Amino acid sequence: MPWLDWYNSLAKPSWTPAPATIGLIWQILYPVIIVTFGFVFVQAVRRKVPWIVALPFAINLVANLIFTLIQFGMRNLPLASVDILIVLGTIIWMIVAVWPHYRWVALAQVPYLVWVATATVLQLSITAMNWGRA
């Protein structure tokens, strides 16, 4: 079954955004993520910030990228829920870690945090509503 048919067949909360809306939100967020994450990684390479500041950005990047594989490739809702909790937790860690060095980078993560917090509640709701489904 194609991934969109599978996703549409899941029980979801009534407030679930349409897939096109979710895609649009990511189209807005990804340029901010690319610029800010890239900036932090460059600053870490240049030793202007300790690598520990870049660590939550690296973990977040990996967790964010594998979410789609887990959710739509593997179709594993519980594992996708764990993954999105990691994404959410690392955004908070990123903001705290980078704040003393580059406040603009921390502030630029706020829309990402708001969206991922919303997406986390959505993911946990979908997982609970479809628990035990084959």
PyMOL CGO cylinders between C-alpha atoms (Angstrom):
from pymol import cmd
from pymol.cgo import CYLINDER

trace = [
    CYLINDER, 0.00, 0.00, 0.00, 1.46, 3.44, -0.86, 0.3, 1, 1, 1, 1, 1, 1,
    CYLINDER, 1.46, 3.44, -0.86, 2.51, 5.48, 2.17, 0.3, 1, 1, 1, 1, 1, 1,
    CYLINDER, 2.51, 5.48, 2.17, -0.18, 8.15, 1.68, 0.3, 1, 1, 1, 1, 1, 1,
    CYLINDER, -0.18, 8.15, 1.68, -2.94, 5.53, 1.52, 0.3, 1, 1, 1, 1, 1, 1,
    CYLINDER, -2.94, 5.53, 1.52, -1.52, 3.93, 4.67, 0.3, 1, 1, 1, 1, 1, 1,
    CYLINDER, -1.52, 3.93, 4.67, -1.32, 7.29, 6.46, 0.3, 1, 1, 1, 1, 1, 1,
    CYLINDER, -1.32, 7.29, 6.46, -4.86, 8.24, 5.40, 0.3, 1, 1, 1, 1, 1, 1,
    CYLINDER, -4.86, 8.24, 5.40, -6.14, 4.90, 6.72, 0.3, 1, 1, 1, 1, 1, 1,
    CYLINDER, -6.14, 4.90, 6.72, -4.90, 5.64, 10.25, 0.3, 1, 1, 1, 1, 1, 1,
    CYLINDER, -4.90, 5.64, 10.25, -7.20, 6.94, 12.96, 0.3, 1, 1, 1, 1, 1, 1,
    CYLINDER, -7.20, 6.94, 12.96, -6.18, 10.55, 13.63, 0.3, 1, 1, 1, 1, 1, 1,
    CYLINDER, -6.18, 10.55, 13.63, -7.37, 13.42, 15.82, 0.3, 1, 1, 1, 1, 1, 1,
    CYLINDER, -7.37, 13.42, 15.82, -9.86, 15.79, 14.18, 0.3, 1, 1, 1, 1, 1, 1,
    CYLINDER, -9.86, 15.79, 14.18, -7.29, 18.62, 14.32, 0.3, 1, 1, 1, 1, 1, 1,
    CYLINDER, -7.29, 18.62, 14.32, -4.73, 16.75, 12.19, 0.3, 1, 1, 1, 1, 1, 1,
    CYLINDER, -4.73, 16.75, 12.19, -3.31, 19.04, 9.50, 0.3, 1, 1, 1, 1, 1, 1,
    CYLINDER, -3.31, 19.04, 9.50, -3.55, 17.89, 5.90, 0.3, 1, 1, 1, 1, 1, 1,
    CYLINDER, -3.55, 17.89, 5.90, -0.35, 16.31, 4.51, 0.3, 1, 1, 1, 1, 1, 1,
    CYLINDER, -0.35, 16.31, 4.51, 0.04, 19.34, 2.20, 0.3, 1, 1, 1, 1, 1, 1,
    CYLINDER, 0.04, 19.34, 2.20, -0.01, 21.68, 5.21, 0.3, 1, 1, 1, 1, 1, 1,
    CYLINDER, -0.01, 21.68, 5.21, 2.58, 19.57, 7.01, 0.3, 1, 1, 1, 1, 1, 1,
    CYLINDER, 2.58, 19.57, 7.01, 4.74, 19.69, 3.89, 0.3, 1, 1, 1, 1, 1, 1,
    CYLINDER, 4.74, 19.69, 3.89, 4.41, 23.48, 3.66, 0.3, 1, 1, 1, 1, 1, 1,
    CYLINDER, 4.41, 23.48, 3.66, 5.45, 23.90, 7.29, 0.3, 1, 1, 1, 1, 1, 1,
    CYLINDER, 5.45, 23.90, 7.29, 8.59, 21.84, 6.66, 0.3, 1, 1, 1, 1, 1, 1,
    CYLINDER, 8.59, 21.84, 6.66, 9.34, 23.85, 3.50, 0.3, 1, 1, 1, 1, 1, 1,
    CYLINDER, 9.34, 23.85, 3.50, 9.41, 26.94, 5.71, 0.3, 1, 1, 1, 1, 1, 1,
    CYLINDER, 9.41, 26.94, 5.71, 11.39, 25.34, 8.55, 0.3, 1, 1, 1, 1, 1, 1,
    CYLINDER, 11.39, 25.34, 8.55, 14.07, 23.49, 6.57, 0.3, 1, 1, 1, 1, 1, 1,
    CYLINDER, 14.07, 23.49, 6.57, 15.84, 26.64, 5.28, 0.3, 1, 1, 1, 1, 1, 1,
    CYLINDER, 15.84, 26.64, 5.28, 16.06, 27.96, 8.86, 0.3, 1, 1, 1, 1, 1, 1,
    CYLINDER, 16.06, 27.96, 8.86, 17.37, 24.58, 10.01, 0.3, 1, 1, 1, 1, 1, 1,
    CYLINDER, 17.37, 24.58, 10.01, 19.96, 24.45, 7.21, 0.3, 1, 1, 1, 1, 1, 1,
    CYLINDER, 19.96, 24.45, 7.21, 21.27, 27.95, 7.94, 0.3, 1, 1, 1, 1, 1, 1,
    CYLINDER, 21.27, 27.95, 7.94, 21.36, 27.70, 11.73, 0.3, 1, 1, 1, 1, 1, 1,
    CYLINDER, 21.36, 27.70, 11.73, 22.63, 24.12, 11.95, 0.3, 1, 1, 1, 1, 1, 1,
    CYLINDER, 22.63, 24.12, 11.95, 25.25, 24.84, 9.29, 0.3, 1, 1, 1, 1, 1, 1,
    CYLINDER, 25.25, 24.84, 9.29, 26.34, 27.95, 11.17, 0.3, 1, 1, 1, 1, 1, 1,
    CYLINDER, 26.34, 27.95, 11.17, 26.74, 26.02, 14.44, 0.3, 1, 1, 1, 1, 1, 1,
    CYLINDER, 26.74, 26.02, 14.44, 28.69, 23.20, 12.75, 0.3, 1, 1, 1, 1, 1, 1,
    CYLINDER, 28.69, 23.20, 12.75, 31.02, 25.72, 11.07, 0.3, 1, 1, 1, 1, 1, 1,
    CYLINDER, 31.02, 25.72, 11.07, 31.57, 27.51, 14.38, 0.3, 1, 1, 1, 1, 1, 1,
    CYLINDER, 31.57, 27.51, 14.38, 32.38, 24.18, 16.04, 0.3, 1, 1, 1, 1, 1, 1,
    CYLINDER, 32.38, 24.18, 16.04, 34.88, 23.30, 13.29, 0.3, 1, 1, 1, 1, 1, 1,
    CYLINDER, 34.88, 23.30, 13.29, 36.47, 26.74, 13.73, 0.3, 1, 1, 1, 1, 1, 1,
    CYLINDER, 36.47, 26.74, 13.73, 36.57, 26.11, 17.50, 0.3, 1, 1, 1, 1, 1, 1,
    CYLINDER, 36.57, 26.11, 17.50, 34.48, 29.21, 18.21, 0.3, 1, 1, 1, 1, 1, 1,
    CYLINDER, 34.48, 29.21, 18.21, 32.05, 27.03, 20.17, 0.3, 1, 1, 1, 1, 1, 1,
    CYLINDER, 32.05, 27.03, 20.17, 32.78, 23.75, 21.94, 0.3, 1, 1, 1, 1, 1, 1,
    CYLINDER, 32.78, 23.75, 21.94, 31.66, 20.58, 20.15, 0.3, 1, 1, 1, 1, 1, 1,
    CYLINDER, 31.66, 20.58, 20.15, 29.25, 19.92, 23.03, 0.3, 1, 1, 1, 1, 1, 1,
    CYLINDER, 29.25, 19.92, 23.03, 27.22, 22.87, 21.70, 0.3, 1, 1, 1, 1, 1, 1,
    CYLINDER, 27.22, 22.87, 21.70, 26.99, 21.22, 18.27, 0.3, 1, 1, 1, 1, 1, 1,
    CYLINDER, 26.99, 21.22, 18.27, 26.15, 17.77, 19.68, 0.3, 1, 1, 1, 1, 1, 1,
    CYLINDER, 26.15, 17.77, 19.68, 22.38, 18.32, 20.16, 0.3, 1, 1, 1, 1, 1, 1,
    CYLINDER, 22.38, 18.32, 20.16, 22.21, 19.79, 16.64, 0.3, 1, 1, 1, 1, 1, 1,
    CYLINDER, 22.21, 19.79, 16.64, 23.84, 16.64, 15.23, 0.3, 1, 1, 1, 1, 1, 1,
    CYLINDER, 23.84, 16.64, 15.23, 21.57, 14.30, 17.19, 0.3, 1, 1, 1, 1, 1, 1,
    CYLINDER, 21.57, 14.30, 17.19, 18.53, 16.34, 16.17, 0.3, 1, 1, 1, 1, 1, 1,
    CYLINDER, 18.53, 16.34, 16.17, 19.51, 16.25, 12.52, 0.3, 1, 1, 1, 1, 1, 1,
    CYLINDER, 19.51, 16.25, 12.52, 19.84, 12.47, 12.51, 0.3, 1, 1, 1, 1, 1, 1,
    CYLINDER, 19.84, 12.47, 12.51, 16.61, 11.94, 14.48, 0.3, 1, 1, 1, 1, 1, 1,
    CYLINDER, 16.61, 11.94, 14.48, 14.72, 14.37, 12.22, 0.3, 1, 1, 1, 1, 1, 1,
    CYLINDER, 14.72, 14.37, 12.22, 15.97, 12.70, 9.04, 0.3, 1, 1, 1, 1, 1, 1,
    CYLINDER, 15.97, 12.70, 9.04, 15.17, 9.16, 10.15, 0.3, 1, 1, 1, 1, 1, 1,
    CYLINDER, 15.17, 9.16, 10.15, 11.64, 10.03, 11.29, 0.3, 1, 1, 1, 1, 1, 1,
    CYLINDER, 11.64, 10.03, 11.29, 10.25, 9.74, 7.76, 0.3, 1, 1, 1, 1, 1, 1,
    CYLINDER, 10.25, 9.74, 7.76, 11.95, 6.37, 7.28, 0.3, 1, 1, 1, 1, 1, 1,
    CYLINDER, 11.95, 6.37, 7.28, 10.55, 5.07, 10.56, 0.3, 1, 1, 1, 1, 1, 1,
    CYLINDER, 10.55, 5.07, 10.56, 7.05, 6.53, 10.14, 0.3, 1, 1, 1, 1, 1, 1,
    CYLINDER, 7.05, 6.53, 10.14, 6.39, 5.97, 6.45, 0.3, 1, 1, 1, 1, 1, 1,
    CYLINDER, 6.39, 5.97, 6.45, 9.01, 3.40, 5.41, 0.3, 1, 1, 1, 1, 1, 1,
    CYLINDER, 9.01, 3.40, 5.41, 8.85, 1.04, 8.38, 0.3, 1, 1, 1, 1, 1, 1,
    CYLINDER, 8.85, 1.04, 8.38, 5.34, 2.22, 9.37, 0.3, 1, 1, 1, 1, 1, 1,
    CYLINDER, 5.34, 2.22, 9.37, 6.34, 1.83, 12.99, 0.3, 1, 1, 1, 1, 1, 1,
    CYLINDER, 6.34, 1.83, 12.99, 4.22, 4.24, 15.00, 0.3, 1, 1, 1, 1, 1, 1,
    CYLINDER, 4.22, 4.24, 15.00, 5.70, 3.47, 18.47, 0.3, 1, 1, 1, 1, 1, 1,
    CYLINDER, 5.70, 3.47, 18.47, 9.27, 3.87, 17.23, 0.3, 1, 1, 1, 1, 1, 1,
    CYLINDER, 9.27, 3.87, 17.23, 8.30, 7.07, 15.39, 0.3, 1, 1, 1, 1, 1, 1,
    CYLINDER, 8.30, 7.07, 15.39, 6.90, 8.35, 18.69, 0.3, 1, 1, 1, 1, 1, 1,
    CYLINDER, 6.90, 8.35, 18.69, 10.20, 7.68, 20.45, 0.3, 1, 1, 1, 1, 1, 1,
    CYLINDER, 10.20, 7.68, 20.45, 12.06, 9.35, 17.60, 0.3, 1, 1, 1, 1, 1, 1,
    CYLINDER, 12.06, 9.35, 17.60, 9.94, 12.50, 17.66, 0.3, 1, 1, 1, 1, 1, 1,
    CYLINDER, 9.94, 12.50, 17.66, 10.42, 12.76, 21.44, 0.3, 1, 1, 1, 1, 1, 1,
    CYLINDER, 10.42, 12.76, 21.44, 14.16, 12.73, 20.75, 0.3, 1, 1, 1, 1, 1, 1,
    CYLINDER, 14.16, 12.73, 20.75, 13.70, 15.46, 18.13, 0.3, 1, 1, 1, 1, 1, 1,
    CYLINDER, 13.70, 15.46, 18.13, 11.71, 17.55, 20.61, 0.3, 1, 1, 1, 1, 1, 1,
    CYLINDER, 11.71, 17.55, 20.61, 14.13, 17.00, 23.47, 0.3, 1, 1, 1, 1, 1, 1,
    CYLINDER, 14.13, 17.00, 23.47, 17.16, 17.87, 21.37, 0.3, 1, 1, 1, 1, 1, 1,
    CYLINDER, 17.16, 17.87, 21.37, 15.56, 21.13, 20.19, 0.3, 1, 1, 1, 1, 1, 1,
    CYLINDER, 15.56, 21.13, 20.19, 15.24, 22.21, 23.83, 0.3, 1, 1, 1, 1, 1, 1,
    CYLINDER, 15.24, 22.21, 23.83, 18.84, 21.07, 24.44, 0.3, 1, 1, 1, 1, 1, 1,
    CYLINDER, 18.84, 21.07, 24.44, 19.99, 22.98, 21.32, 0.3, 1, 1, 1, 1, 1, 1,
    CYLINDER, 19.99, 22.98, 21.32, 18.38, 26.21, 22.50, 0.3, 1, 1, 1, 1, 1, 1,
    CYLINDER, 18.38, 26.21, 22.50, 19.91, 25.93, 25.96, 0.3, 1, 1, 1, 1, 1, 1,
    CYLINDER, 19.91, 25.93, 25.96, 23.36, 24.95, 24.62, 0.3, 1, 1, 1, 1, 1, 1,
    CYLINDER, 23.36, 24.95, 24.62, 23.65, 27.67, 21.98, 0.3, 1, 1, 1, 1, 1, 1,
    CYLINDER, 23.65, 27.67, 21.98, 22.00, 30.53, 23.91, 0.3, 1, 1, 1, 1, 1, 1,
    CYLINDER, 22.00, 30.53, 23.91, 25.21, 31.76, 25.64, 0.3, 1, 1, 1, 1, 1, 1,
    CYLINDER, 25.21, 31.76, 25.64, 27.07, 31.79, 22.31, 0.3, 1, 1, 1, 1, 1, 1,
    CYLINDER, 27.07, 31.79, 22.31, 24.60, 32.81, 19.59, 0.3, 1, 1, 1, 1, 1, 1,
    CYLINDER, 24.60, 32.81, 19.59, 21.20, 33.94, 20.84, 0.3, 1, 1, 1, 1, 1, 1,
    CYLINDER, 21.20, 33.94, 20.84, 19.92, 34.49, 17.30, 0.3, 1, 1, 1, 1, 1, 1,
    CYLINDER, 19.92, 34.49, 17.30, 20.45, 30.78, 16.58, 0.3, 1, 1, 1, 1, 1, 1,
    CYLINDER, 20.45, 30.78, 16.58, 18.54, 29.87, 19.75, 0.3, 1, 1, 1, 1, 1, 1,
    CYLINDER, 18.54, 29.87, 19.75, 15.67, 32.23, 18.88, 0.3, 1, 1, 1, 1, 1, 1,
    CYLINDER, 15.67, 32.23, 18.88, 15.55, 30.93, 15.31, 0.3, 1, 1, 1, 1, 1, 1,
    CYLINDER, 15.55, 30.93, 15.31, 14.72, 27.47, 16.74, 0.3, 1, 1, 1, 1, 1, 1,
    CYLINDER, 14.72, 27.47, 16.74, 11.49, 28.68, 18.38, 0.3, 1, 1, 1, 1, 1, 1,
    CYLINDER, 11.49, 28.68, 18.38, 9.24, 28.06, 15.32, 0.3, 1, 1, 1, 1, 1, 1,
    CYLINDER, 9.24, 28.06, 15.32, 10.87, 24.64, 14.94, 0.3, 1, 1, 1, 1, 1, 1,
    CYLINDER, 10.87, 24.64, 14.94, 10.19, 23.95, 18.64, 0.3, 1, 1, 1, 1, 1, 1,
    CYLINDER, 10.19, 23.95, 18.64, 6.56, 25.04, 18.36, 0.3, 1, 1, 1, 1, 1, 1,
    CYLINDER, 6.56, 25.04, 18.36, 5.96, 22.88, 15.28, 0.3, 1, 1, 1, 1, 1, 1,
    CYLINDER, 5.96, 22.88, 15.28, 7.71, 19.81, 16.69, 0.3, 1, 1, 1, 1, 1, 1,
    CYLINDER, 7.71, 19.81, 16.69, 5.85, 20.15, 19.99, 0.3, 1, 1, 1, 1, 1, 1,
    CYLINDER, 5.85, 20.15, 19.99, 2.60, 20.16, 18.00, 0.3, 1, 1, 1, 1, 1, 1,
    CYLINDER, 2.60, 20.16, 18.00, 3.78, 17.28, 15.82, 0.3, 1, 1, 1, 1, 1, 1,
    CYLINDER, 3.78, 17.28, 15.82, 4.80, 15.33, 18.93, 0.3, 1, 1, 1, 1, 1, 1,
    CYLINDER, 4.80, 15.33, 18.93, 1.31, 15.60, 20.42, 0.3, 1, 1, 1, 1, 1, 1,
    CYLINDER, 1.31, 15.60, 20.42, -0.10, 14.57, 17.03, 0.3, 1, 1, 1, 1, 1, 1,
    CYLINDER, -0.10, 14.57, 17.03, 2.28, 11.61, 16.72, 0.3, 1, 1, 1, 1, 1, 1,
    CYLINDER, 2.28, 11.61, 16.72, 1.59, 10.38, 20.25, 0.3, 1, 1, 1, 1, 1, 1,
    CYLINDER, 1.59, 10.38, 20.25, -2.17, 10.74, 19.60, 0.3, 1, 1, 1, 1, 1, 1,
    CYLINDER, -2.17, 10.74, 19.60, -1.99, 8.80, 16.33, 0.3, 1, 1, 1, 1, 1, 1,
    CYLINDER, -1.99, 8.80, 16.33, 0.11, 6.11, 17.98, 0.3, 1, 1, 1, 1, 1, 1,
    CYLINDER, 0.11, 6.11, 17.98, -2.37, 5.75, 20.87, 0.3, 1, 1, 1, 1, 1, 1,
    CYLINDER, -2.37, 5.75, 20.87, -5.40, 5.76, 18.52, 0.3, 1, 1, 1, 1, 1, 1,
    CYLINDER, -5.40, 5.76, 18.52, -3.85, 3.01, 16.39, 0.3, 1, 1, 1, 1, 1, 1,
    CYLINDER, -3.85, 3.01, 16.39, -2.25, 0.93, 19.14, 0.3, 1, 1, 1, 1, 1, 1,
    CYLINDER, -2.25, 0.93, 19.14, -2.27, -2.77, 18.31, 0.3, 1, 1, 1, 1, 1, 1,
    CYLINDER, -2.27, -2.77, 18.31, -3.13, -2.21, 14.67, 0.3, 1, 1, 1, 1, 1, 1,
    CYLINDER, -3.13, -2.21, 14.67, -1.25, -4.54, 12.35, 0.3, 1, 1, 1, 1, 1, 1,
]
cmd.load_cgo(trace, "trace")
